Amino acid sequence: MTQPPQPKKNLTHLDDRGEARMVDVSEKAVTVREATAEGYVRMTRETFEAIAAGNAPKGDVLATAKLAGIMAAKQTAQLIPLCHPLPLTKIDVQIEDAPNLPGYRIEATVRTKSETGVEMEALTAVSVAALTLYDMAKALEKTLQIEGIRLLKKTGGRSGDIQVGDRPHP
C-alpha cells in the first residue's frame, strides 16, 4: 500500500496528512495590519475617453467599480479558500486615470486589527474592481485587458513590513 506524500514542514496550510486546513492564528498577537495592492485596466483611447466623459451604456463605470472593490474586500473569506474572516477597519479603493496606457490604475488599501494580515483583501478588492470596470465597459470595447495586479506593501505582523519598491507596472 502506497503512503501519501508527506508535506513539507513549512507548508502551514497542510496538516500532517497533507490535507488542506485553515491555519490556527489564535496564538498570534493582535496587531494593526495594512496592505496596499494595485492593478490596471488597459483599453483603447476611445473607450477611455467615453468612460471619462460618462458615456458608458451601463452607467457610472468608476463609481460602480470602486463600490465593487470595497464590497469584495469584505467578502474575501467567502471567495478564497482558507482565508480567515477579518474585522476590517478600513477599505479605500481609488481609481485614477492612466492616460499613457490608456486606461485606469486601481489601488486598494485595507486595514485590520487582527492576528493575520489583509494582503488577500487588498488584492481581492483590486481584482473585483478591475473585473467590474471590465464588465461596465465591455459594451464599449471587447478587448479590455486586466493586468499587473500585485501587492505593493504590507505592514504589521510577524513577517514585518514589505514594500515592492519602484518595480514598474506592466
TORDREN-889662 format. One record per atom (N, C-alpha, C): atom name; residue in three letters; z negated, x negated, y. Coordinates in nm, 3 decimals, padded with zeros to 5 digits. Layout:
# residues N
 atom res       Z       X       Y
   CA Ala       Z       X       Y
...
# end
This chain:
# residues 170
 atom res       Z       X       Y
    N Met  00.000 -00.084 -00.117
   CA Met  00.000  00.000  00.000
    C Met  00.000 -00.089  00.124
    N Thr  00.089 -00.058  00.217
   CA Thr  00.102 -00.138  00.339
    C Thr  00.000 -00.091  00.442
    N Gln -00.068 -00.187  00.501
   CA Gln -00.164 -00.157  00.607
    C Gln -00.091 -00.147  00.741
    N Pro -00.136 -00.056  00.831
   CA Pro -00.071 -00.050  00.963
    C Pro -00.097 -00.179  01.038
    N Pro -00.005 -00.216  01.126
   CA Pro -00.025 -00.339  01.203
    C Pro -00.152 -00.328  01.287
    N Gln -00.223 -00.438  01.296
   CA Gln -00.345 -00.441  01.376
    C Gln -00.309 -00.465  01.522
    N Pro -00.366 -00.383  01.611
   CA Pro -00.334 -00.402  01.754
    C Pro -00.397 -00.530  01.806
    N Lys -00.334 -00.584  01.907
   CA Lys -00.392 -00.699  01.975
    C Lys -00.519 -00.654  02.045
    N Lys -00.619 -00.737  02.050
   CA Lys -00.748 -00.701  02.107
    C Lys -00.741 -00.670  02.256
    N Asn -00.640 -00.721  02.328
   CA Asn -00.633 -00.697  02.471
    C Asn -00.557 -00.569  02.509
    N Leu -00.515 -00.491  02.412
   CA Leu -00.446 -00.365  02.440
    C Leu -00.551 -00.255  02.451
    N Thr -00.589 -00.221  02.571
   CA Thr -00.702 -00.132  02.594
    C Thr -00.675  00.014  02.560
    N His -00.551  00.055  02.552
   CA His -00.520  00.194  02.524
    C His -00.494  00.221  02.376
    N Leu -00.529  00.125  02.291
   CA Leu -00.517  00.143  02.147
    C Leu -00.653  00.125  02.082
    N Asp -00.684  00.212  01.984
   CA Asp -00.810  00.198  01.914
    C Asp -00.795  00.098  01.799
    N Asp -00.898  00.086  01.716
   CA Asp -00.897 -00.012  01.606
    C Asp -00.788  00.016  01.504
    N Arg -00.738  00.137  01.497
   CA Arg -00.631  00.172  01.403
    C Arg -00.493  00.162  01.468
    N Gly -00.487  00.123  01.596
   CA Gly -00.359  00.111  01.666
    C Gly -00.310  00.242  01.723
    N Glu -00.398  00.341  01.731
   CA Glu -00.360  00.471  01.784
    C Glu -00.397  00.481  01.932
    N Ala -00.318  00.558  02.004
   CA Ala -00.340  00.573  02.148
    C Ala -00.474  00.641  02.175
    N Arg -00.538  00.597  02.284
   CA Arg -00.664  00.657  02.328
    C Arg -00.676  00.639  02.477
    N Met -00.756  00.724  02.539
   CA Met -00.786  00.706  02.680
    C Met -00.901  00.607  02.689
    N Val -00.889  00.510  02.776
   CA Val -00.990  00.407  02.793
    C Val -01.118  00.470  02.847
    N Asp -01.232  00.428  02.793
   CA Asp -01.361  00.473  02.842
    C Asp -01.397  00.389  02.964
    N Val -01.401  00.453  03.081
   CA Val -01.432  00.382  03.205
    C Val -01.574  00.410  03.254
    N Ser -01.653  00.474  03.170
   CA Ser -01.786  00.516  03.214
    C Ser -01.879  00.401  03.248
    N Glu -01.854  00.283  03.198
   CA Glu -01.938  00.167  03.228
    C Glu -01.889  00.089  03.351
    N Lys -01.773  00.125  03.404
   CA Lys -01.720  00.056  03.521
    C Lys -01.788  00.107  03.647
    N Ala -01.792  00.022  03.746
   CA Ala -01.854  00.058  03.874
    C Ala -01.765  00.154  03.952
    N Val -01.828  00.249  04.017
   CA Val -01.757  00.339  04.108
    C Val -01.735  00.263  04.238
    N Thr -01.610  00.243  04.275
   CA Thr -01.576  00.175  04.399
    C Thr -01.462  00.248  04.467
    N Val -01.443  00.218  04.594
   CA Val -01.327  00.272  04.666
    C Val -01.205  00.194  04.620
    N Arg -01.104  00.266  04.581
   CA Arg -00.980  00.205  04.532
    C Arg -00.863  00.270  04.604
    N Glu -00.764  00.189  04.638
   CA Glu -00.648  00.240  04.710
    C Glu -00.524  00.172  04.657
    N Ala -00.414  00.245  04.654
   CA Ala -00.286  00.189  04.611
    C Ala -00.175  00.244  04.700
    N Thr -00.076  00.160  04.725
   CA Thr  00.042  00.200  04.802
    C Thr  00.166  00.164  04.721
    N Ala  00.259  00.260  04.715
   CA Ala  00.385  00.240  04.643
    C Ala  00.499  00.279  04.735
    N Glu  00.619  00.235  04.700
   CA Glu  00.738  00.270  04.777
    C Glu  00.855  00.296  04.684
    N Gly  00.956  00.361  04.740
   CA Gly  01.082  00.385  04.670
    C Gly  01.187  00.424  04.772
    N Tyr  01.312  00.425  04.729
   CA Tyr  01.424  00.452  04.819
    C Tyr  01.517  00.555  04.758
    N Val  01.579  00.634  04.844
   CA Val  01.686  00.724  04.803
    C Val  01.808  00.688  04.886
    N Arg  01.911  00.642  04.816
   CA Arg  02.035  00.599  04.882
    C Arg  02.137  00.712  04.876
    N Met  02.216  00.726  04.984
   CA Met  02.314  00.834  04.992
    C Met  02.427  00.792  05.085
    N Thr  02.527  00.876  05.095
   CA Thr  02.635  00.848  05.189
    C Thr  02.586  00.869  05.332
    N Arg  02.658  00.811  05.426
   CA Arg  02.625  00.827  05.567
    C Arg  02.631  00.976  05.606
    N Glu  02.727  01.050  05.553
   CA Glu  02.741  01.192  05.586
    C Glu  02.619  01.272  05.540
    N Thr  02.571  01.244  05.421
   CA Thr  02.453  01.314  05.370
    C Thr  02.331  01.278  05.453
    N Phe  02.314  01.150  05.483
   CA Phe  02.203  01.104  05.565
    C Phe  02.202  01.175  05.700
    N Glu  02.318  01.184  05.763
   CA Glu  02.327  01.249  05.894
    C Glu  02.301  01.400  05.885
    N Ala  02.346  01.463  05.777
   CA Ala  02.322  01.606  05.759
    C Ala  02.173  01.635  05.742
    N Ile  02.104  01.553  05.665
   CA Ile  01.960  01.571  05.646
    C Ile  01.888  01.548  05.779
    N Ala  01.923  01.443  05.849
   CA Ala  01.860  01.412  05.977
    C Ala  01.881  01.524  06.079
    N Ala  01.996  01.589  06.073
   CA Ala  02.027  01.698  06.166
    C Ala  01.968  01.832  06.120
    N Gly  01.908  01.834  06.001
   CA Gly  01.852  01.959  05.949
    C Gly  01.956  02.053  05.894
    N Asn  02.069  01.998  05.847
   CA Asn  02.180  02.079  05.798
    C Asn  02.194  02.079  05.646
    N Ala  02.084  02.074  05.574
   CA Ala  02.090  02.079  05.428
    C Ala  02.079  02.225  05.383
    N Pro  02.160  02.267  05.287
   CA Pro  02.161  02.407  05.244
    C Pro  02.026  02.458  05.192
    N Lys  01.945  02.371  05.134
   CA Lys  01.817  02.415  05.076
    C Lys  01.702  02.415  05.176
    N Gly  01.726  02.371  05.299
   CA Gly  01.618  02.374  05.398
    C Gly  01.571  02.236  05.438
    N Asp  01.445  02.228  05.479
   CA Asp  01.387  02.103  05.531
    C Asp  01.362  02.005  05.416
    N Val  01.456  01.916  05.394
   CA Val  01.453  01.822  05.283
    C Val  01.330  01.732  05.290
    N Leu  01.305  01.671  05.404
   CA Leu  01.198  01.571  05.413
    C Leu  01.060  01.634  05.405
    N Ala  01.038  01.748  05.468
   CA Ala  00.907  01.813  05.460
    C Ala  00.878  01.858  05.317
    N Thr  00.979  01.910  05.249
   CA Thr  00.961  01.954  05.111
    C Thr  00.933  01.836  05.019
    N Ala  01.004  01.726  05.038
   CA Ala  00.982  01.606  04.956
    C Ala  00.843  01.549  04.979
    N Lys  00.798  01.548  05.102
   CA Lys  00.665  01.497  05.134
    C Lys  00.558  01.582  05.066
    N Leu  00.569  01.712  05.076
   CA Leu  00.472  01.801  05.013
    C Leu  00.474  01.784  04.861
    N Ala  00.592  01.770  04.803
   CA Ala  00.602  01.749  04.658
    C Ala  00.532  01.620  04.616
    N Gly  00.546  01.514  04.696
   CA Gly  00.478  01.389  04.665
    C Gly  00.327  01.404  04.666
    N Ile  00.275  01.475  04.765
   CA Ile  00.131  01.499  04.772
    C Ile  00.084  01.577  04.649
    N Met  00.156  01.682  04.618
   CA Met  00.120  01.764  04.501
    C Met  00.127  01.683  04.372
    N Ala  00.226  01.597  04.361
   CA Ala  00.243  01.517  04.240
    C Ala  00.128  01.420  04.219
    N Ala  00.083  01.355  04.326
   CA Ala -00.030  01.263  04.313
    C Ala -00.150  01.335  04.253
    N Lys -00.172  01.459  04.295
   CA Lys -00.285  01.538  04.246
    C Lys -00.269  01.578  04.100
    N Gln -00.148  01.575  04.048
   CA Gln -00.121  01.618  03.911
    C Gln -00.092  01.503  03.815
    N Thr -00.113  01.381  03.857
   CA Thr -00.074  01.265  03.775
    C Thr -00.134  01.268  03.635
    N Ala -00.261  01.301  03.623
   CA Ala -00.324  01.304  03.491
    C Ala -00.262  01.409  03.399
    N Gln -00.197  01.509  03.457
   CA Gln -00.129  01.612  03.377
    C Gln  00.009  01.564  03.332
    N Leu  00.064  01.465  03.402
   CA Leu  00.201  01.420  03.375
    C Leu  00.209  01.292  03.293
    N Ile  00.114  01.201  03.312
   CA Ile  00.120  01.069  03.250
    C Ile  00.011  01.062  03.142
    N Pro  00.051  01.047  03.015
   CA Pro -00.049  01.040  02.910
    C Pro -00.148  00.925  02.934
    N Leu -00.273  00.950  02.905
   CA Leu -00.383  00.853  02.908
    C Leu -00.430  00.819  03.049
    N Cys -00.376  00.884  03.154
   CA Cys -00.428  00.866  03.289
    C Cys -00.553  00.951  03.306
    N His -00.651  00.896  03.373
   CA His -00.774  00.969  03.400
    C His -00.754  01.065  03.517
    N Pro -00.808  01.186  03.509
   CA Pro -00.808  01.272  03.628
    C Pro -00.905  01.214  03.730
    N Leu -00.861  01.202  03.853
   CA Leu -00.941  01.134  03.955
    C Leu -00.967  01.225  04.075
    N Pro -01.082  01.207  04.137
   CA Pro -01.109  01.279  04.262
    C Pro -01.042  01.204  04.378
    N Leu -00.927  01.249  04.419
   CA Leu -00.852  01.179  04.523
    C Leu -00.909  01.216  04.660
    N Thr -00.932  01.114  04.742
   CA Thr -00.989  01.136  04.875
    C Thr -00.885  01.123  04.985
    N Lys -00.768  01.067  04.952
   CA Lys -00.661  01.052  05.050
    C Lys -00.528  01.046  04.976
    N Ile -00.432  01.120  05.028
   CA Ile -00.293  01.109  04.983
    C Ile -00.208  01.114  05.108
    N Asp -00.136  01.007  05.135
   CA Asp -00.048  01.001  05.252
    C Asp  00.091  00.965  05.205
    N Val  00.185  01.055  05.224
   CA Val  00.324  01.031  05.187
    C Val  00.405  01.027  05.316
    N Gln  00.476  00.919  05.338
   CA Gln  00.561  00.902  05.455
    C Gln  00.705  00.882  05.410
    N Ile  00.796  00.948  05.478
   CA Ile  00.939  00.932  05.451
    C Ile  01.004  00.889  05.581
    N Glu  01.066  00.773  05.578
   CA Glu  01.126  00.720  05.701
    C Glu  01.275  00.692  05.679
    N Asp  01.348  00.701  05.787
   CA Asp  01.490  00.668  05.785
    C Asp  01.509  00.524  05.740
    N Ala  01.608  00.504  05.657
   CA Ala  01.653  00.370  05.620
    C Ala  01.804  00.367  05.643
    N Pro  01.847  00.363  05.769
   CA Pro  01.989  00.377  05.801
    C Pro  02.077  00.268  05.743
    N Asn  02.020  00.153  05.711
   CA Asn  02.101  00.045  05.654
    C Asn  02.143  00.075  05.510
    N Leu  02.074  00.165  05.440
   CA Leu  02.114  00.196  05.301
    C Leu  02.251  00.265  05.298
    N Pro  02.278  00.374  05.359
   CA Pro  02.189  00.466  05.430
    C Pro  02.107  00.550  05.332
    N Gly  01.993  00.599  05.383
   CA Gly  01.905  00.683  05.304
    C Gly  01.766  00.686  05.360
    N Tyr  01.668  00.699  05.270
   CA Tyr  01.530  00.712  05.311
    C Tyr  01.438  00.623  05.228
    N Arg  01.335  00.573  05.294
   CA Arg  01.228  00.497  05.228
    C Arg  01.108  00.590  05.219
    N Ile  01.051  00.598  05.100
   CA Ile  00.932  00.680  05.076
    C Ile  00.817  00.586  05.047
    N Glu  00.703  00.610  05.113
   CA Glu  00.583  00.531  05.088
    C Glu  00.466  00.626  05.068
    N Ala  00.387  00.601  04.965
   CA Ala  00.268  00.682  04.937
    C Ala  00.147  00.592  04.925
    N Thr  00.039  00.632  04.992
   CA Thr -00.090  00.565  04.980
    C Thr -00.191  00.666  04.928
    N Val -00.262  00.627  04.824
   CA Val -00.360  00.716  04.760
    C Val -00.492  00.642  04.750
    N Arg -00.602  00.714  04.775
   CA Arg -00.736  00.655  04.770
    C Arg -00.829  00.743  04.687
    N Thr -00.923  00.676  04.620
   CA Thr -01.028  00.745  04.546
    C Thr -01.156  00.664  04.554
    N Lys -01.264  00.725  04.517
   CA Lys -01.390  00.655  04.495
    C Lys -01.425  00.688  04.350
    N Ser -01.391  00.595  04.261
   CA Ser -01.399  00.624  04.119
    C Ser -01.412  00.495  04.038
    N Glu -01.409  00.512  03.904
   CA Glu -01.422  00.399  03.812
    C Glu -01.288  00.334  03.779
    N Thr -01.179  00.396  03.818
   CA Thr -01.047  00.342  03.783
    C Thr -00.951  00.362  03.900
    N Gly -00.843  00.288  03.899
   CA Gly -00.752  00.280  04.013
    C Gly -00.655  00.395  04.026
    N Val -00.581  00.395  04.136
   CA Val -00.489  00.503  04.172
    C Val -00.343  00.456  04.181
    N Glu -00.311  00.348  04.113
   CA Glu -00.172  00.300  04.116
    C Glu -00.075  00.405  04.063
    N Met -00.111  00.469  03.952
   CA Met -00.021  00.567  03.893
    C Met -00.003  00.688  03.985
    N Glu -00.107  00.726  04.058
   CA Glu -00.097  00.838  04.151
    C Glu -00.003  00.805  04.266
    N Ala -00.009  00.684  04.318
   CA Ala  00.081  00.644  04.426
    C Ala  00.226  00.637  04.376
    N Leu  00.245  00.580  04.258
   CA Leu  00.380  00.572  04.201
    C Leu  00.436  00.710  04.167
    N Thr  00.352  00.798  04.119
   CA Thr  00.395  00.935  04.088
    C Thr  00.432  01.008  04.215
    N Ala  00.354  00.991  04.320
   CA Ala  00.385  01.056  04.448
    C Ala  00.523  01.014  04.498
    N Val  00.551  00.884  04.494
   CA Val  00.681  00.833  04.539
    C Val  00.793  00.886  04.449
    N Ser  00.771  00.882  04.320
   CA Ser  00.875  00.926  04.225
    C Ser  00.911  01.073  04.245
    N Val  00.811  01.158  04.255
   CA Val  00.838  01.301  04.268
    C Val  00.892  01.334  04.407
    N Ala  00.846  01.265  04.510
   CA Ala  00.905  01.285  04.643
    C Ala  01.054  01.247  04.640
    N Ala  01.087  01.136  04.574
   CA Ala  01.227  01.095  04.563
    C Ala  01.309  01.196  04.483
    N Leu  01.254  01.244  04.373
   CA Leu  01.324  01.345  04.293
    C Leu  01.345  01.474  04.372
    N Thr  01.246  01.512  04.451
   CA Thr  01.259  01.633  04.532
    C Thr  01.363  01.615  04.641
    N Leu  01.363  01.498  04.705
   CA Leu  01.466  01.470  04.805
    C Leu  01.604  01.480  04.740
    N Tyr  01.617  01.422  04.622
   CA Tyr  01.742  01.430  04.546
    C Tyr  01.781  01.576  04.522
    N Asp  01.686  01.655  04.472
   CA Asp  01.715  01.795  04.442
    C Asp  01.755  01.873  04.566
    N Met  01.686  01.848  04.677
   CA Met  01.714  01.920  04.801
    C Met  01.849  01.880  04.862
    N Ala  01.895  01.759  04.832
   CA Ala  02.019  01.708  04.893
    C Ala  02.139  01.709  04.800
    N Lys  02.120  01.742  04.674
   CA Lys  02.232  01.733  04.579
    C Lys  02.346  01.829  04.610
    N Ala  02.318  01.935  04.686
   CA Ala  02.427  02.025  04.727
    C Ala  02.521  01.956  04.826
    N Leu  02.468  01.855  04.896
   CA Leu  02.548  01.779  04.991
    C Leu  02.623  01.664  04.924
    N Glu  02.562  01.611  04.817
   CA Glu  02.618  01.491  04.753
    C Glu  02.569  01.483  04.609
    N Lys  02.659  01.452  04.520
   CA Lys  02.623  01.440  04.378
    C Lys  02.594  01.297  04.334
    N Thr  02.609  01.200  04.425
   CA Thr  02.595  01.059  04.386
    C Thr  02.475  00.991  04.451
    N Leu  02.370  01.068  04.485
   CA Leu  02.248  01.008  04.539
    C Leu  02.189  00.912  04.437
    N Gln  02.119  00.809  04.485
   CA Gln  02.057  00.711  04.396
    C Gln  01.911  00.693  04.433
    N Ile  01.825  00.700  04.332
   CA Ile  01.682  00.670  04.349
    C Ile  01.664  00.527  04.299
    N Glu  01.598  00.444  04.380
   CA Glu  01.586  00.304  04.342
    C Glu  01.462  00.239  04.400
    N Gly  01.426  00.127  04.342
   CA Gly  01.323  00.040  04.398
    C Gly  01.182  00.095  04.398
    N Ile  01.150  00.186  04.307
   CA Ile  01.013  00.238  04.303
    C Ile  00.922  00.128  04.249
    N Arg  00.818  00.095  04.327
   CA Arg  00.729 -00.014  04.288
    C Arg  00.595 -00.003  04.359
    N Leu  00.496 -00.067  04.302
   CA Leu  00.366 -00.078  04.365
    C Leu  00.374 -00.187  04.471
    N Leu  00.327 -00.158  04.591
   CA Leu  00.324 -00.258  04.697
    C Leu  00.191 -00.331  04.703
    N Lys  00.082 -00.254  04.688
   CA Lys -00.050 -00.317  04.692
    C Lys -00.153 -00.223  04.632
    N Lys -00.263 -00.284  04.589
   CA Lys -00.378 -00.208  04.543
    C Lys -00.503 -00.284  04.582
    N Thr -00.608 -00.210  04.609
   CA Thr -00.736 -00.271  04.644
    C Thr -00.846 -00.205  04.562
    N Gly -00.953 -00.282  04.541
   CA Gly -01.069 -00.231  04.469
    C Gly -01.059 -00.254  04.320
    N Gly -01.173 -00.245  04.256
   CA Gly -01.177 -00.258  04.111
    C Gly -01.196 -00.400  04.064
    N Arg -01.217 -00.413  03.933
   CA Arg -01.247 -00.542  03.872
    C Arg -01.133 -00.642  03.884
    N Ser -01.009 -00.595  03.880
   CA Ser -00.895 -00.688  03.886
    C Ser -00.868 -00.738  04.027
    N Gly -00.937 -00.682  04.125
   CA Gly -00.923 -00.731  04.262
    C Gly -00.802 -00.675  04.333
    N Asp -00.773 -00.733  04.446
   CA Asp -00.664 -00.685  04.530
    C Asp -00.532 -00.750  04.488
    N Ile -00.427 -00.671  04.493
   CA Ile -00.293 -00.719  04.458
    C Ile -00.198 -00.675  04.569
    N Gln -00.112 -00.766  04.614
   CA Gln -00.011 -00.733  04.712
    C Gln  00.121 -00.796  04.668
    N Val  00.228 -00.716  04.672
   CA Val  00.359 -00.763  04.628
    C Val  00.409 -00.873  04.719
    N Gly  00.384 -00.862  04.848
   CA Gly  00.435 -00.960  04.942
    C Gly  00.565 -00.917  05.003
    N Asp  00.649 -01.012  05.033
   CA Asp  00.772 -00.984  05.105
    C Asp  00.893 -00.973  05.014
    N Arg  00.872 -00.938  04.888
   CA Arg  00.985 -00.919  04.798
    C Arg  01.074 -00.807  04.853
    N Pro  01.201 -00.832  04.876
   CA Pro  01.287 -00.730  04.936
    C Pro  01.312 -00.614  04.840
    N His  01.340 -00.499  04.898
   CA His  01.377 -00.383  04.815
    C His  01.519 -00.403  04.764
    N Pro  01.556 -00.322  04.665
   CA Pro  01.692 -00.338  04.606
    C Pro  01.803 -00.314  04.705
# end
